[in-house]
Amino acid sequence: MKQINIFLIGLVLLFVLFPFFLSKKVDEKLTYEIEAPIGLVYDEFLDLRKFSKWEQFTGQDSTVVKSFSNEEAEKEFTEWKSTKSDIGNGKIIIDDFEMNKSIEYVFQYQGWEEKDNLKIEFEQKASGNTLLN
């Protein structure tokens, strides 16, 4: 009986301590092909005013208020404010870009300590389509 109790205590400790050893970073790679030349697709992602019209995250709230950086800003960004708790308030910053090759975004959510990063790489296919990774 004593061995079973020790085993159960060990099992409970394993379940309690296991999350502390998991990575805080999740890498996910997705690929999309868009039937348009690379220049047009790249411009949609680089211009946050255009990007914010079709991205779906803040589009779930019709009352969301968006503001955009001015030309004097060091890095281009857009901020949103929402009354819905699942959308909340946040900011998207273009951290780095290479013309028609890649764009790196940083997502800051109000109340979160850590930031999320997204890098999109653009590739022109022989068919004239654009591949996004």
C-alpha distance (Angstrom), angle and dihedral (degrees) to the residues before:
residue distance angle dihedral
M1 . . .
K2 3.80 . .
Q3 3.81 90.6 .
I4 3.81 91.8 52.8
N5 3.82 90.9 51.3
I6 3.82 91.2 50.0
F7 3.81 89.7 48.1
L8 3.83 92.1 50.2
I9 3.81 92.1 47.3
G10 3.80 89.5 50.1
L11 3.81 90.6 49.0
V12 3.82 91.9 50.7
L13 3.83 90.9 48.6
L14 3.79 89.7 50.3
F15 3.83 91.5 54.5
V16 3.81 91.9 45.6
L17 3.82 96.0 47.7
F18 3.82 99.0 37.7
P19 3.87 96.4 82.9
F20 3.81 91.0 56.6
F21 3.81 89.9 64.5
L22 3.81 96.4 49.9
S23 3.79 119.6 104.5
K24 3.80 117.7 -103.0
K25 3.79 90.5 -148.9
V26 3.78 123.3 79.5
D27 3.78 119.1 -168.3
E28 3.76 116.2 -161.6
K29 3.78 125.6 175.1
L30 3.79 122.2 -159.5
T31 3.78 129.6 175.2
Y32 3.80 126.5 -152.5
E33 3.79 129.9 178.1
I34 3.79 118.0 -150.1
E35 3.80 122.9 -165.4
A36 3.81 96.3 -128.8
P37 3.81 137.3 84.7
I38 3.80 117.4 -84.7
G39 3.83 94.1 -112.7
L40 3.82 93.8 58.7
V41 3.79 94.0 45.0
Y42 3.81 93.0 45.7
D43 3.82 91.7 51.6
E44 3.83 90.9 53.4
F45 3.79 90.4 55.8
L46 3.81 97.4 40.5
D47 3.82 96.2 49.9
L48 3.82 104.3 69.7
R49 3.81 91.4 -163.1
K50 3.81 89.5 61.5
F51 3.82 92.3 38.0
S52 3.80 92.6 54.2
K53 3.83 91.7 54.9
W54 3.79 94.7 64.3
E55 3.81 105.9 24.7
Q56 3.80 108.9 108.7
F57 3.81 104.0 -148.1
T58 3.81 99.5 78.9
G59 3.81 90.9 26.6
Q60 3.82 87.9 77.9
D61 3.82 88.6 75.8
S62 3.80 116.8 59.4
T63 3.82 91.1 -166.5
V64 3.82 96.3 55.0
V65 3.81 114.0 129.6
K66 3.81 117.6 -144.3
S67 3.79 129.8 -167.6
F68 3.77 129.0 -174.5
S69 3.79 134.9 -147.7
N70 3.77 119.6 -100.5
E71 3.81 124.4 -123.7
E72 3.82 92.9 -95.6
A73 3.81 92.7 61.7
E74 3.79 115.9 113.7
K75 3.80 91.3 -136.3
E76 3.78 126.6 21.1
F77 3.81 114.5 -113.3
T78 3.77 144.7 162.8
E79 3.80 125.7 -149.0
W80 3.78 128.2 -159.5
K81 3.77 134.1 -163.9
S82 3.78 122.1 -162.3
T83 3.78 134.9 174.6
K84 3.82 90.5 -148.2
S85 3.79 111.5 97.0
D86 3.81 94.2 -145.0
I87 3.83 90.9 58.0
G88 3.80 100.9 31.4
N89 3.80 124.2 162.0
G90 3.77 126.0 -46.8
K91 3.76 151.3 135.6
I92 3.82 136.8 -119.2
I93 3.81 115.8 -153.4
I94 3.79 127.1 -171.5
D95 3.78 98.3 -132.9
D96 3.81 99.6 178.7
F97 3.79 139.8 -12.7
E98 3.78 141.6 -176.8
M99 3.81 114.2 -154.7
N100 3.83 111.9 -97.2
K101 3.83 90.0 -14.8
S102 3.81 111.5 72.6
I103 3.81 147.2 -15.4
E104 3.80 126.1 -159.1
Y105 3.80 119.6 -155.8
V106 3.80 130.3 -168.5
F107 3.81 118.0 -154.2
Q108 3.80 118.6 -156.0
Y109 3.79 118.1 -171.1
Q110 3.80 120.0 -164.5
G111 3.78 109.9 -108.9
W112 3.81 94.9 19.9
E113 3.78 118.8 108.8
E114 3.78 96.8 -157.8
K115 3.78 127.2 60.7
D116 3.79 128.0 -135.5
N117 3.80 122.1 -131.1
L118 3.77 129.6 -152.9
K119 3.79 125.4 -174.7
I120 3.79 120.4 -171.0
E121 3.80 119.7 -166.7
F122 3.81 119.4 -161.3
E123 3.80 124.3 -149.2
Q124 3.80 128.0 -178.8
K125 3.81 113.1 -134.9
A126 3.80 123.2 -148.1
S127 3.81 88.0 -114.4
G128 3.82 89.9 62.7
N129 3.80 92.9 -107.5
T130 3.79 123.0 125.0
L131 3.79 121.8 -121.7
L132 3.82 116.6 -150.2
N133 3.79 120.1 -159.7
